[in-house]
Amino acid sequence: MTEWFEQWFGEEYLKLYPHRDEDDAAEAVALIMDNVRLEGARVLDLACGPGRHAIQLRSAGAWVVGFDLSLPLLSRARHRDRDPLHVVRGDMRYLPFVGGSFDVVVNLFTSFGYFSDDRQHGLVLTEVAGVLRPGGVLVLDYFNATDLMGSLVPHEKRAIGSQRVVIERRISDDGKYVLKEMHLLNDGRSFLERVRMFSVTELETLVSEAGLCVRKRYGDYSGGPLTAESPRVLMVASRP
């Protein structure tokens, strides 16, 4: 059975989210730089997408590998800059790297929580811990489920170029997932996003069970405190 994320993250995704720009990525990377020395660091951008964070990380002096399952997004990432980015295709549950290969792993803009079984999410973080050197750092960036519950827009219409799009959002019946259906009206295609609504405690538990220690928590890219109203949950964790 094909998973939703195997179908969705392609050219249609890039067209639907054109607002995810370099300035936004630069703000996230600036926060990372407040916590981690990037100059000369070996960094894995896990689920790198089209590479907007990876390029910023490289500009900060890091040696960066972009890792993603989507060939279209990896192609965009590789050729995003004049100097091609080093990219690897694969499944984040099975990282093809030697243990201790990286000083830093980043997983940004809710590029996690896509599986139907939390054991698979735990497996991802165990893999991350394995490829980090002792003392290495994970930066995990996720939406704040508490804030999302109060701000969810159930129905939206957009025009992207000539394409008309209807977006429907809801919480799953068990309360564990936020579901987003994108209907492309011009050609009758539809896509689904299903992302786990982790509480802060659930995220911290997964990180800790993978053998990592949460050191800092933030609620936005400017480094604000994490509260119930914060738009993001950013965790900085290290491998002992």
Secondary structure, DSSP 8 states (H G I E B T S, - for coil): ---HHHHHTTHHHHHH-TT--HHHHHHHHHHHHTTS--TT-EEEEET-TTSHHHHHHHHTT-EEEEEES-HHHHHHHHTSSSS--EEEE--TTS--S-TT-EEEEEE-SS----SSSHHHHHHHHHHHHHHEEEEEEEEEEEE-HHHHHHH---EEEEEETTEEEEEEEEE-TTSSEEEEEEEETTTTEEEEEEEE---HHHHHHHHHHTT-EEEEEESSTT-----TT-SEEEEEEE--
